[in-house]
């Protein structure tokens, strides 16, 4: 496995630091809990051992011939017989001299003067013969032929308890340290293995950028595979845009070349006798050229805007503005233009493209209408925005409807235009994933239905 350099701020660094912090924190808490549990356990065992010695002392205690306390047999632990061994016992009573273990030498346990009921065990911390702290268990014992109870006590040095606890804590610390190092090393291996697909993805991206591959071909884990699929879709979309751009550039070049050739011929035939007629033809060809340029520019803009999130255009405002313009442009016809567009209907695309499409449709309807034009919108069953433009003109036979959608086709040369209007609308609508459809209008003329993606969908 090749280890990558860990840089501050990298994903690898963040994962390792996070893992190390949590491992250290978890092991520190676990160590504290284990040390506390072990300390409590050792303390309980320590006091249980003292209690056993105390019971053994009480069982071995008996009066002698003079009624004074004595032991039938020495206690079993040899430390009671070794001076200053750390384990001590003593027996005392009111006004009596003390009976004590050899380990106390010539010292005594300075017990507090408290009342000890029969069978009750008291816990004390007192100073030992060398000044060290001792834990002492004390109880009272009543012997035959003596009404007053004896106080018996067993004590042990705290240092023994501390040594055991320190030894355990040292072992625990070393063990947890080794465990922490092992876990951090395991986290490092896990991070390297987990991030390996990202390294492969980076290599694949380098191959794509270098042109050695067209797509990301290697299968990735389920968490990264959607990203790979999105990148492949983006590359496919880019190829589609490039191909469409080349096609549009070729179409535009062909249209410009053809009309420029006609312009050149007409300019060569221009003289004083036919200046007016040829000039009108030149103006007509220039208008056609402008329409072709506008057409292809609109297609390029729509192709770039398609699929971009956040782009939306309210339909009502666009239709109202167009109707005001068309009312002035076709004022001589005295047309009634009705609008039925809901304020919440929003087109998921550029305002310029919607103006281009609706402008062509409304202008075409006004050219052919006798008295009335109607513009309405709705959301259809597929969730698409449907905008209908109706007129009460002569209409269009069903067999000729597909013909007018071809670029440059004009069914009536007496009506001004270039024959690009409906073709432009269809091309733009399809670029956005929509379309247009021609049908009979309830007003008696032609209905054009424009279907576009809706921002509410």
Secondary structure as GFF3:
##gff-version 3
##sequence-region A 1 457
A	DSSP	alpha_helix	11	60	.	.	.	ID=ss1
A	DSSP	beta_strand	61	63	.	.	.	ID=ss2
A	DSSP	beta_strand	69	71	.	.	.	ID=ss3
A	DSSP	three_ten_helix	78	81	.	.	.	ID=ss4
A	DSSP	beta_strand	87	92	.	.	.	ID=ss5
A	DSSP	beta_strand	99	100	.	.	.	ID=ss6
A	DSSP	three_ten_helix	102	104	.	.	.	ID=ss7
A	DSSP	beta_strand	122	127	.	.	.	ID=ss8
A	DSSP	beta_strand	133	141	.	.	.	ID=ss9
A	DSSP	beta_strand	150	157	.	.	.	ID=ss10
A	DSSP	alpha_helix	158	209	.	.	.	ID=ss11
A	DSSP	alpha_helix	222	268	.	.	.	ID=ss12
A	DSSP	alpha_helix	275	305	.	.	.	ID=ss13
A	DSSP	beta_strand	313	314	.	.	.	ID=ss14
A	DSSP	alpha_helix	315	329	.	.	.	ID=ss15
A	DSSP	three_ten_helix	331	333	.	.	.	ID=ss16
A	DSSP	beta_strand	336	340	.	.	.	ID=ss17
A	DSSP	beta_strand	346	347	.	.	.	ID=ss18
A	DSSP	alpha_helix	351	368	.	.	.	ID=ss19
A	DSSP	beta_strand	372	379	.	.	.	ID=ss20
A	DSSP	beta_strand	385	391	.	.	.	ID=ss21
A	DSSP	three_ten_helix	398	400	.	.	.	ID=ss22
A	DSSP	three_ten_helix	403	405	.	.	.	ID=ss23
A	DSSP	alpha_helix	421	431	.	.	.	ID=ss24
A	DSSP	beta_strand	435	440	.	.	.	ID=ss25
A	DSSP	beta_strand	446	452	.	.	.	ID=ss26
###
